Amino acid sequence: MTQGVRELSTVKLEFTATKAETASNKAPLVILHGLFGSKQNWRAISKQLSRVLGRDTYSVDLRNHGDSPHMAPHSYEAMSGDIVRFIQDHQLGRPVLVGHSMGGKVVMRTALDHPDLVSQLIVDDIVP
């Protein structure tokens, strides 16, 4: 490990997937909730987005929320690492990241640290 750089453990995130009705080459949507939220907040919207856009959608519980593991640290760096792992574990290529509030900060951090993993970024109700 390089001095000043710390290794963070990632957690396996819980999610709900909605598959597009017909096979598509479109990048999937990965949707992240806000503080005190969960993947359940996006259940109806993710189904509608999948249907209308013809894309697979993944509504994710961030660490320390919903059904995902609860553990320290609770930082944007750690949550971004979890999302990178999620993208890689599910072989999502370069998904569209959608983040609301706290989830918006997580997707911004992910896009800044790993631009090669993000095709597009949608940030709702939060500023950098």
KEMARRO-371370 format. One record per atom (N, C-alpha, C): residue number from 1; residue in three letters; atom name; x negated, y negated, z. Coordinates in steps of 0.05 Angstrom, whole numbers, plus 32768, in hexadecimal, padded with zeros to 4 digits. Atoms other than C-alpha are relative to their C-alpha. Example, Ala and Ser with C-alpha at 12.3 -4.5 7.8 and 13.67 -1.06 7.14 Angstrom:
REM KEMARRO-371370
k / r / a / px / py / pz
1 / ALA / N / 7FEE / 8018 / 8000
1 / ALA / CA / 7F0A / 805A / 809C
1 / ALA / C / 7FEE / 7FE8 / 8000
2 / SER / N / 8010 / 8018 / 7FFF
2 / SER / CA / 7EEF / 8015 / 808F
2 / SER / C / 800F / 7FEA / 800E
END
This chain:
REM KEMARRO-371370
k / r / a / px / py / pz
1 / MET / N / 7FEF / 8017 / 8000
1 / MET / CA / 8000 / 8000 / 8000
1 / MET / C / 7FEE / 7FE7 / 8000
2 / THR / N / 800E / 8019 / 8001
2 / THR / CA / 7FE7 / 7FBB / 7FEE
2 / THR / C / 8006 / 7FEF / 8019
3 / GLN / N / 7FFB / 8010 / 7FE8
3 / GLN / CA / 7FDD / 7F8D / 8029
3 / GLN / C / 8014 / 7FEA / 7FFA
4 / GLY / N / 7FEB / 8014 / 8003
4 / GLY / CA / 8019 / 7F5F / 8032
4 / GLY / C / 8019 / 800A / 7FF1
5 / VAL / N / 7FE9 / 7FF4 / 800E
5 / VAL / CA / 8047 / 7F8D / 8009
5 / VAL / C / 800A / 8017 / 8011
6 / ARG / N / 7FF5 / 7FEA / 7FEF
6 / ARG / CA / 8075 / 7FBA / 8031
6 / ARG / C / 8012 / 8011 / 7FEF
7 / GLU / N / 7FEF / 7FED / 800E
7 / GLU / CA / 8097 / 7FF8 / 8019
7 / GLU / C / 801B / 8001 / 800F
8 / LEU / N / 7FE6 / 7FFE / 7FF4
8 / LEU / CA / 80E2 / 7FF9 / 8025
8 / LEU / C / 800D / 801B / 7FF8
9 / SER / N / 7FF2 / 7FE8 / 8006
9 / SER / CA / 810A / 8039 / 802A
9 / SER / C / 801B / 7FF9 / 7FF3
10 / THR / N / 7FE6 / 8004 / 800C
10 / THR / CA / 8146 / 803C / 7FFC
10 / THR / C / 8014 / 8014 / 800B
11 / VAL / N / 7FEB / 7FED / 7FF8
11 / VAL / CA / 8188 / 805C / 800C
11 / VAL / C / 8010 / 8007 / 7FE8
12 / LYS / N / 7FEE / 7FF7 / 8015
12 / LYS / CA / 81B6 / 8084 / 7FE0
12 / LYS / C / 801B / 7FF3 / 8004
13 / LEU / N / 7FE7 / 800F / 7FFD
13 / LEU / CA / 81F3 / 8058 / 7FD4
13 / LEU / C / 8018 / 8010 / 7FF7
14 / GLU / N / 7FE6 / 7FF4 / 8007
14 / GLU / CA / 823B / 8070 / 7FD2
14 / GLU / C / 800D / 7FEE / 7FEB
15 / PHE / N / 7FF5 / 800F / 8016
15 / PHE / CA / 8263 / 805B / 7F96
15 / PHE / C / 801A / 800E / 7FF6
16 / THR / N / 7FEA / 7FF5 / 800F
16 / THR / CA / 82A2 / 8065 / 7F6D
16 / THR / C / 7FFC / 7FFA / 7FE3
17 / ALA / N / 8004 / 8003 / 801C
17 / ALA / CA / 829A / 8070 / 7F23
17 / ALA / C / 801B / 8001 / 7FF1
18 / THR / N / 7FE9 / 7FFF / 8012
18 / THR / CA / 82CF / 8061 / 7EEF
18 / THR / C / 7FF5 / 8003 / 7FE4
19 / LYS / N / 800A / 7FFB / 801B
19 / LYS / CA / 82BF / 807F / 7EAB
19 / LYS / C / 8012 / 7FF3 / 7FEB
20 / ALA / N / 7FF1 / 800C / 8016
20 / ALA / CA / 82D3 / 805C / 7E6B
20 / ALA / C / 8011 / 8016 / 7FF3
21 / GLU / N / 7FEE / 7FEC / 800C
21 / GLU / CA / 830D / 807F / 7E47
21 / GLU / C / 7FF4 / 800E / 7FE8
22 / THR / N / 800E / 7FF4 / 8017
22 / THR / CA / 82E3 / 808A / 7E09
22 / THR / C / 7FE2 / 7FFB / 8004
23 / ALA / N / 801D / 8002 / 7FFE
23 / ALA / CA / 8298 / 8096 / 7E05
23 / ALA / C / 7FF6 / 7FE6 / 7FF3
24 / SER / N / 800A / 801A / 8009
24 / SER / CA / 8271 / 8055 / 7DFC
24 / SER / C / 7FE3 / 7FFE / 8005
25 / ASN / N / 801C / 8006 / 7FFC
25 / ASN / CA / 822A / 803E / 7DF4
25 / ASN / C / 7FFC / 7FE6 / 800F
26 / LYS / N / 8002 / 8019 / 7FF1
26 / LYS / CA / 823A / 7FFF / 7E1B
26 / LYS / C / 7FF3 / 8004 / 801B
27 / ALA / N / 800D / 7FFE / 7FE6
27 / ALA / CA / 8211 / 7FF1 / 7E59
27 / ALA / C / 8016 / 8001 / 8016
28 / PRO / N / 7FEC / 7FFE / 7FEB
28 / PRO / CA / 8237 / 8005 / 7E98
28 / PRO / C / 7FFF / 7FE7 / 8012
29 / LEU / N / 7FFF / 8016 / 7FED
29 / LEU / CA / 824D / 7FD2 / 7ECC
29 / LEU / C / 7FFB / 800C / 801C
30 / VAL / N / 8005 / 7FF8 / 7FE4
30 / VAL / CA / 8231 / 7FD9 / 7F13
30 / VAL / C / 800A / 7FE8 / 8010
31 / ILE / N / 7FF2 / 8015 / 7FF2
31 / ILE / CA / 825D / 7FB0 / 7F42
31 / ILE / C / 7FF9 / 8001 / 801E
32 / LEU / N / 8008 / 8002 / 7FE4
32 / LEU / CA / 8245 / 7F98 / 7F87
32 / LEU / C / 8013 / 7FED / 800F
33 / HIS / N / 7FED / 8010 / 7FEF
33 / HIS / CA / 8274 / 7F7D / 7FBD
33 / HIS / C / 7FF1 / 7FEB / 8010
34 / GLY / N / 800A / 8015 / 7FEE
34 / GLY / CA / 826B / 7F43 / 7FED
34 / GLY / C / 7FFC / 800A / 801C
35 / LEU / N / 8004 / 7FFA / 7FE3
35 / LEU / CA / 825A / 7F41 / 8037
35 / LEU / C / 801B / 8009 / 800C
36 / PHE / N / 7FE9 / 7FF4 / 7FF3
36 / PHE / CA / 828A / 7F6B / 8060
36 / PHE / C / 8013 / 800F / 7FED
37 / GLY / N / 7FEF / 7FF3 / 8013
37 / GLY / CA / 82A6 / 7F89 / 8020
37 / GLY / C / 7FF7 / 801D / 7FFC
38 / SER / N / 8008 / 7FE5 / 8007
38 / SER / CA / 82A1 / 7FCE / 8001
38 / SER / C / 8008 / 8005 / 7FE3
39 / LYS / N / 7FF9 / 7FF8 / 801B
39 / LYS / CA / 82A9 / 7FF3 / 7FBF
39 / LYS / C / 801F / 8000 / 7FFC
40 / GLN / N / 7FE3 / 7FFF / 8002
40 / GLN / CA / 82F3 / 7FF8 / 7FCF
40 / GLN / C / 800C / 7FE5 / 7FF7
41 / ASN / N / 7FF7 / 801B / 8009
41 / ASN / CA / 82FB / 7FAC / 7FC3
41 / ASN / C / 8003 / 7FFE / 7FE2
42 / TRP / N / 8001 / 8002 / 801D
42 / TRP / CA / 82ED / 7FB9 / 7F7A
42 / TRP / C / 800E / 8017 / 7FF2
43 / ARG / N / 7FF3 / 7FE8 / 800B
43 / ARG / CA / 8316 / 7FF8 / 7F6F
43 / ARG / C / 8012 / 7FFA / 7FE8
44 / ALA / N / 7FED / 8006 / 8016
44 / ALA / CA / 834E / 7FDB / 7F44
44 / ALA / C / 7FF2 / 7FF0 / 7FEA
45 / ILE / N / 800D / 8010 / 8014
45 / ILE / CA / 8322 / 7FA8 / 7F21
45 / ILE / C / 7FED / 8011 / 7FEF
46 / SER / N / 8013 / 7FF0 / 800F
46 / SER / CA / 82ED / 7FDB / 7F0E
46 / SER / C / 800E / 8013 / 7FEC
47 / LYS / N / 7FF0 / 7FEF / 8012
47 / LYS / CA / 8322 / 8009 / 7EF0
47 / LYS / C / 8009 / 7FF0 / 7FE8
48 / GLN / N / 7FF6 / 8011 / 8016
48 / GLN / CA / 833E / 7FCF / 7EC7
48 / GLN / C / 7FE8 / 7FF7 / 7FEE
49 / LEU / N / 8018 / 8008 / 8010
49 / LEU / CA / 82F8 / 7FB8 / 7EB1
49 / LEU / C / 7FF7 / 8017 / 7FEE
50 / SER / N / 8008 / 7FE9 / 800F
50 / SER / CA / 82E7 / 7FFE / 7E9B
50 / SER / C / 8012 / 8004 / 7FE8
51 / ARG / N / 7FEC / 7FFC / 8015
51 / ARG / CA / 8327 / 8004 / 7E73
51 / ARG / C / 7FFE / 7FEA / 7FEA
52 / VAL / N / 7FFF / 8016 / 8013
52 / VAL / CA / 8325 / 7FBF / 7E53
52 / VAL / C / 7FE5 / 7FFE / 7FF0
53 / LEU / N / 801A / 8003 / 800D
53 / LEU / CA / 82DA / 7FBD / 7E45
53 / LEU / C / 7FF5 / 8019 / 7FF4
54 / GLY / N / 800A / 7FE7 / 800B
54 / GLY / CA / 82D1 / 8006 / 7E34
54 / GLY / C / 7FE4 / 8007 / 800A
55 / ARG / N / 801A / 7FFA / 7FF3
55 / ARG / CA / 8297 / 800D / 7E65
55 / ARG / C / 8004 / 8010 / 8019
56 / ASP / N / 8000 / 7FF3 / 7FE6
56 / ASP / CA / 8288 / 803A / 7E9F
56 / ASP / C / 7FFB / 7FEB / 8015
57 / THR / N / 8004 / 8013 / 7FEA
57 / THR / CA / 828C / 8014 / 7EE1
57 / THR / C / 7FF8 / 8010 / 8019
58 / TYR / N / 8008 / 7FF5 / 7FE6
58 / TYR / CA / 826B / 8023 / 7F24
58 / TYR / C / 8003 / 7FEB / 8015
59 / SER / N / 7FFD / 8012 / 7FE8
59 / SER / CA / 8284 / 8001 / 7F63
59 / SER / C / 7FF0 / 800C / 8016
60 / VAL / N / 8014 / 7FF6 / 7FED
60 / VAL / CA / 824D / 8008 / 7F97
60 / VAL / C / 8004 / 7FF4 / 801B
61 / ASP / N / 8002 / 8009 / 7FE4
61 / ASP / CA / 824C / 8004 / 7FE3
61 / ASP / C / 7FE3 / 7FFA / 8005
62 / LEU / N / 801C / 8007 / 7FF9
62 / LEU / CA / 820D / 7FDE / 7FF5
62 / LEU / C / 7FF9 / 800C / 801C
63 / ARG / N / 8009 / 7FF6 / 7FE6
63 / ARG / CA / 81E4 / 7FF5 / 8031
63 / ARG / C / 800E / 7FF0 / 8016
64 / ASN / N / 7FF2 / 800C / 7FE8
64 / ASN / CA / 8206 / 7FE7 / 8074
64 / ASN / C / 801C / 7FF7 / 7FFA
65 / HIS / N / 7FE4 / 8006 / 8007
65 / HIS / CA / 824A / 7FE3 / 8052
65 / HIS / C / 800E / 801A / 7FF7
66 / GLY / N / 7FF0 / 7FEA / 8009
66 / GLY / CA / 8282 / 8014 / 8045
66 / GLY / C / 7FF4 / 801B / 8007
67 / ASP / N / 8009 / 7FE5 / 7FFC
67 / ASP / CA / 826C / 805C / 803C
67 / ASP / C / 7FE2 / 8005 / 7FFC
68 / SER / N / 801D / 7FFD / 8003
68 / SER / CA / 8222 / 804E / 802E
68 / SER / C / 7FF2 / 8001 / 801B
69 / PRO / N / 800F / 7FFE / 7FE6
69 / PRO / CA / 81ED / 805B / 8064
69 / PRO / C / 7FFD / 7FE4 / 800D
70 / HIS / N / 8005 / 8019 / 7FF0
70 / HIS / CA / 81E6 / 8027 / 809B
70 / HIS / C / 7FE5 / 8003 / 800D
71 / MET / N / 801B / 7FFF / 7FF6
71 / MET / CA / 819E / 8019 / 80A9
71 / MET / C / 7FF1 / 7FE6 / 7FFB
72 / ALA / N / 8010 / 8018 / 8004
72 / ALA / CA / 816B / 7FE1 / 80B0
72 / ALA / C / 7FEB / 8006 / 7FEB
73 / PRO / N / 7FF9 / 801C / 7FFD
73 / PRO / CA / 8153 / 7FB7 / 8091
73 / PRO / C / 8019 / 7FFA / 7FEF
74 / HIS / N / 7FEA / 800A / 8010
74 / HIS / CA / 818F / 7F91 / 8077
74 / HIS / C / 7FF7 / 7FE6 / 7FF3
75 / SER / N / 800B / 8017 / 800F
75 / SER / CA / 816D / 7F64 / 8045
75 / SER / C / 8006 / 8002 / 7FE3
76 / TYR / N / 7FFB / 8000 / 801D
76 / TYR / CA / 8176 / 7F50 / 7FFD
76 / TYR / C / 7FEC / 8012 / 7FF2
77 / GLU / N / 8015 / 7FEF / 800B
77 / GLU / CA / 8134 / 7F72 / 7FEE
77 / GLU / C / 8007 / 801D / 8002
78 / ALA / N / 7FF8 / 7FE4 / 7FFB
78 / ALA / CA / 814C / 7FB4 / 800C
78 / ALA / C / 8018 / 8008 / 7FEF
79 / MET / N / 7FE8 / 7FF9 / 800F
79 / MET / CA / 8190 / 7FB1 / 7FEB
79 / MET / C / 7FFA / 8001 / 7FE2
80 / SER / N / 8008 / 7FFF / 801C
80 / SER / CA / 8170 / 7FA1 / 7FA8
80 / SER / C / 7FF2 / 801A / 7FF9
81 / GLY / N / 800D / 7FE6 / 8003
81 / GLY / CA / 8143 / 7FDE / 7FB0
81 / GLY / C / 8014 / 8017 / 7FFE
82 / ASP / N / 7FEB / 7FEB / 8001
82 / ASP / CA / 8181 / 8008 / 7FBD
82 / ASP / C / 800D / 8000 / 7FE5
83 / ILE / N / 7FF3 / 8002 / 801A
83 / ILE / CA / 81A0 / 7FEF / 7F7C
83 / ILE / C / 7FEE / 800B / 7FEA
84 / VAL / N / 8013 / 7FF5 / 8013
84 / VAL / CA / 8161 / 7FFE / 7F55
84 / VAL / C / 8001 / 801F / 8001
85 / ARG / N / 7FFE / 7FE3 / 7FFD
85 / ARG / CA / 8163 / 8045 / 7F71
85 / ARG / C / 801A / 800B / 7FF4
86 / PHE / N / 7FE6 / 7FF8 / 800B
86 / PHE / CA / 81AD / 804A / 7F5F
86 / PHE / C / 8000 / 8001 / 7FE2
87 / ILE / N / 8002 / 8002 / 801D
87 / ILE / CA / 81A0 / 8035 / 7F17
87 / ILE / C / 7FEF / 8018 / 7FF6
88 / GLN / N / 8012 / 7FEA / 8009
88 / GLN / CA / 8167 / 8067 / 7F11
88 / GLN / C / 800C / 801B / 8005
89 / ASP / N / 7FF4 / 7FE6 / 7FF9
89 / ASP / CA / 818A / 80A1 / 7F35
89 / ASP / C / 8017 / 8008 / 7FED
90 / HIS / N / 7FE9 / 7FFA / 8011
90 / HIS / CA / 81C7 / 809B / 7F08
90 / HIS / C / 7FFA / 7FFB / 7FE2
91 / GLN / N / 800A / 8004 / 801B
91 / GLN / CA / 819E / 808D / 7EC9
91 / GLN / C / 8013 / 7FEE / 7FF0
92 / LEU / N / 7FED / 8013 / 800C
92 / LEU / CA / 81C7 / 804F / 7EB8
92 / LEU / C / 7FF2 / 7FEE / 7FEC
93 / GLY / N / 800E / 8010 / 8014
93 / GLY / CA / 8192 / 8031 / 7E8B
93 / GLY / C / 7FFE / 7FE3 / 8009
94 / ARG / N / 8000 / 801C / 7FF9
94 / ARG / CA / 819B / 7FE6 / 7E8C
94 / ARG / C / 801D / 7FF6 / 8004
95 / PRO / N / 7FE5 / 8007 / 7FFC
95 / PRO / CA / 81DF / 7FD9 / 7EAB
95 / PRO / C / 8005 / 7FE2 / 8002
96 / VAL / N / 7FF8 / 801B / 7FFA
96 / VAL / CA / 8205 / 7F98 / 7EB2
96 / VAL / C / 8005 / 8000 / 801E
97 / LEU / N / 7FFC / 8002 / 7FE3
97 / LEU / CA / 8200 / 7F85 / 7EFC
97 / LEU / C / 8014 / 7FE9 / 8006
98 / VAL / N / 7FEC / 8013 / 7FF8
98 / VAL / CA / 823C / 7F62 / 7F1A
98 / VAL / C / 7FFF / 7FFE / 801E
99 / GLY / N / 8001 / 8004 / 7FE3
99 / GLY / CA / 8237 / 7F44 / 7F5F
99 / GLY / C / 8011 / 7FEA / 800A
100 / HIS / N / 7FEF / 8015 / 7FF3
100 / HIS / CA / 8268 / 7F1F / 7F8B
100 / HIS / C / 7FF4 / 7FF8 / 801B
101 / SER / N / 800A / 800B / 7FE7
101 / SER / CA / 824E / 7EF3 / 7FC3
101 / SER / C / 7FE5 / 800D / 8008
102 / MET / N / 8019 / 7FF3 / 7FF9
102 / MET / CA / 8219 / 7F1B / 7FE8
102 / MET / C / 7FF6 / 8013 / 7FEA
103 / GLY / N / 8007 / 7FEF / 8016
103 / GLY / CA / 821A / 7F4D / 7FAF
103 / GLY / C / 7FF3 / 7FF0 / 7FE9
104 / GLY / N / 800C / 8011 / 8014
104 / GLY / CA / 820A / 7F13 / 7F81
104 / GLY / C / 7FE3 / 7FFA / 8006
105 / LYS / N / 801D / 8004 / 7FF9
105 / LYS / CA / 81CA / 7F05 / 7FA7
105 / LYS / C / 7FF0 / 8019 / 7FFB
106 / VAL / N / 800E / 7FE7 / 8004
106 / VAL / CA / 81B8 / 7F4E / 7FA3
106 / VAL / C / 7FFA / 8004 / 7FE2
107 / VAL / N / 8005 / 7FFD / 801D
107 / VAL / CA / 81C1 / 7F50 / 7F57
107 / VAL / C / 7FED / 7FEC / 7FF5
108 / MET / N / 8014 / 8013 / 8008
108 / MET / CA / 819A / 7F10 / 7F4F
108 / MET / C / 7FE4 / 8009 / 8007
109 / ARG / N / 801A / 7FF6 / 7FF7
109 / ARG / CA / 8161 / 7F2D / 7F77
109 / ARG / C / 7FF7 / 8017 / 7FEF
110 / THR / N / 8007 / 7FE9 / 8010
110 / THR / CA / 8163 / 7F6D / 7F4F
110 / THR / C / 7FF7 / 7FF7 / 7FE4
111 / ALA / N / 8007 / 800A / 801B
111 / ALA / CA / 8162 / 7F47 / 7F0C
111 / ALA / C / 7FE5 / 7FF2 / 8000
112 / LEU / N / 801A / 800D / 7FFE
112 / LEU / CA / 8127 / 7F1D / 7F23
112 / LEU / C / 7FE9 / 8013 / 8003
113 / ASP / N / 8016 / 7FEC / 7FFA
113 / ASP / CA / 80FE / 7F58 / 7F3D
113 / ASP / C / 7FFE / 8016 / 7FEB
114 / HIS / N / 8000 / 7FEA / 8013
114 / HIS / CA / 8112 / 7F8A / 7F07
114 / HIS / C / 8010 / 7FF9 / 7FE7
115 / PRO / N / 7FF1 / 8009 / 8018
115 / PRO / CA / 8128 / 7F65 / 7EC7
115 / PRO / C / 8003 / 8016 / 7FEB
116 / ASP / N / 7FFE / 7FEA / 8013
116 / ASP / CA / 811B / 7FA5 / 7E9F
116 / ASP / C / 8017 / 8013 / 8006
117 / LEU / N / 7FEB / 7FEE / 7FF9
117 / LEU / CA / 8154 / 7FC8 / 7EC4
117 / LEU / C / 801C / 7FF3 / 7FFD
118 / VAL / N / 7FE7 / 800E / 8001
118 / VAL / CA / 818A / 7F94 / 7EB7
118 / VAL / C / 8006 / 7FF5 / 7FE4
119 / SER / N / 7FFA / 800B / 801B
119 / SER / CA / 81AD / 7F85 / 7E75
119 / SER / C / 800E / 7FE5 / 8002
120 / GLN / N / 7FF2 / 8019 / 7FFC
120 / GLN / CA / 81DB / 7F4E / 7E8F
120 / GLN / C / 8005 / 7FFD / 801E
121 / LEU / N / 7FFB / 8006 / 7FE4
121 / LEU / CA / 81EA / 7F2C / 7ED1
121 / LEU / C / 8019 / 7FEF / 8002
122 / ILE / N / 7FE8 / 800F / 7FFB
122 / ILE / CA / 822E / 7F14 / 7EEA
122 / ILE / C / 8000 / 7FFB / 801F
123 / VAL / N / 8001 / 8008 / 7FE4
123 / VAL / CA / 822C / 7EED / 7F2C
123 / VAL / C / 8019 / 7FF0 / 8006
124 / ASP / N / 7FE7 / 800D / 7FF9
124 / ASP / CA / 826D / 7ED8 / 7F4E
124 / ASP / C / 7FFF / 7FF6 / 801D
125 / ASP / N / 7FFB / 800C / 7FE5
125 / ASP / CA / 8277 / 7EA8 / 7F89
125 / ASP / C / 7FE7 / 7FFF / 8011
126 / ILE / N / 8019 / 8003 / 7FF0
126 / ILE / CA / 822E / 7E9E / 7F9E
126 / ILE / C / 7FEC / 7FF1 / 7FEF
127 / VAL / N / 8015 / 800E / 800E
127 / VAL / CA / 81F3 / 7E73 / 7F8B
127 / VAL / C / 7FE5 / 800C / 8008
128 / PRO / N / 801A / 7FF4 / 7FF9
128 / PRO / CA / 81A9 / 7E87 / 7F8A
128 / PRO / C / 7FF6 / 7FF6 / 801B
END
